[in-house]
Amino acid sequence: MDATTLKTLQAPLKQHYRDQPDAAVVTLRAVGILGEGVTCSVATGQALVHAGLHPATGGNGMSACSGDMLLQALVACAGVTLNAVATALELKVRDAKISAEGDLDFRGTLGVAKDAAVGFRDIRLNFDIDGDLTDEQRATLMKLTERYCVVYQTLRAAPAIAVTSQVGGAG
């Protein structure tokens, strides 16, 4: 896709959202159903993912780890955002590899140490960009990728999460 095609595709959406800001608020959903053993199956746009315990918490490594999935979502969002920004600005990016890694202290989630946090304590997001970019272009690309990456921004400034529970059938 080139910049003109992207702008043509997005222009009516941007105008619609300027005219009707409420139309820009879209609710995304994910649903999981408990599976065999200690797993939960989550439907994605492409496949059914079976998530389970990480081997560091007793899992067998045969199911996806939700921590890995979080990092994968970050990488996917950052990659799409980088690609969209590069396309819109007509920057010469031939290829890019985006990677993320995060440090977990599993004592927290296993309840072994009360002072150990549950969740990632550090996440590192890396971009290896192959392209003909000046230092200024690279800085702009990174700045705008960070600014517009939904998952990155959500992790940086976590939203309030409401937790509810219903009694009865799961269906």
URSUL-V806157 format. One record per helix or strand. SS is the DSSP state (H for helix, E for strand). FROM is the first residue (numbers start at 1). TO is the last residue. If there is no record, write none. Layout:
((SS | FROM | TO) (SS | FROM | TO))
This chain:
((H | 3 | 19) (H | 21 | 24) (E | 32 | 34) (E | 39 | 43) (E | 48 | 52) (H | 55 | 57) (E | 64 | 65) (H | 66 | 88) (E | 92 | 104) (H | 106 | 109) (E | 120 | 132) (H | 135 | 148) (H | 150 | 156))
